[in-house]
Amino acid sequence: MNEKKLNELTDQELLEKKKKSKSGKIINAALIGAFIGIAVYSSVKNGFGFFTLFPLFFAGLLGVQYTRRDQALEQELESRNLK
C-alpha cells in the first residue's frame, strides 16, 4: 500500500499521523540507543574498528531520516493551522 503525500491527507488524517508519530519517536529512540550501545560494547570489547562504526552509521541514518519526516509533518500541520 502506497502512503499518501502529506499534502494529500485530510486534516483528520494529519492529526492521527501526529498521534502515531509520538510512539514512533519512542521506538526510534530505542533503536538509536541500541545501536549506540552495540557500538560502545564493541569498542570496549574489541577496540575501535568496523563494528564500532557500522552501528553508529545506522543510528545516524535513523536520526536524520526520522527528523526529516517529523519536520515535514510539523510544516504541513503549521501550514493548515492545526497545531
Sequence and secondary structure as in RCSB ss.txt:
>XXXX:A:sequence
MNEKKLNELTDQELLEKKKKSKSGKIINAALIGAFIGIAVYSSVKNGFGFFTLFPLFFAGLLGVQYTRRDQALEQ
ELESRNLK
>XXXX:A:secstr
     GGGS HHHHHHHHHHHHHHHHHHHHHHHHHHHHHHHHHHHH SSHHHHHHHHHHHHHHHHHHHHHHHHHH
HHHHTT  
